[in-house]
Amino acid sequence: MWVAVSVALGFAGLAVLAWCAFRVWLGVRSLGRELDRTRRRLQPRRSALRDELSRLQDARSSQTPDEGVRSA
């Protein structure tokens, strides 16, 4: 009798753990979709920022050492 009860409780515990694992899996999948959607939304802005940074770096490297403000 006690063996059957302990086996049944063990299976019930495994069922609870399986349900929790399933819920975590659903949450991770949802988070992955949200990250992908956000990445796609931000991609044009990221490209624009990279282009601007590249333009600023090119402009800075084309300056001669005499230009600009020097600190003491």
Secondary structure as the mmCIF struct_conf table of DSSP 4:
data_model
#
loop_
_struct_conf.conf_type_id
_struct_conf.id
_struct_conf.beg_label_comp_id
_struct_conf.beg_label_asym_id
_struct_conf.beg_label_seq_id
_struct_conf.end_label_comp_id
_struct_conf.end_label_asym_id
_struct_conf.end_label_seq_id
HELX_RH_AL_P HELX_RH_AL_P1 TRP A 2 SER A 61
TURN_TY1_P TURN_TY1_P1 SER A 62 SER A 62
BEND BEND1 GLN A 63 GLN A 63
TURN_TY1_P TURN_TY1_P2 PRO A 65 ASP A 66
BEND BEND2 GLU A 67 GLY A 68
#
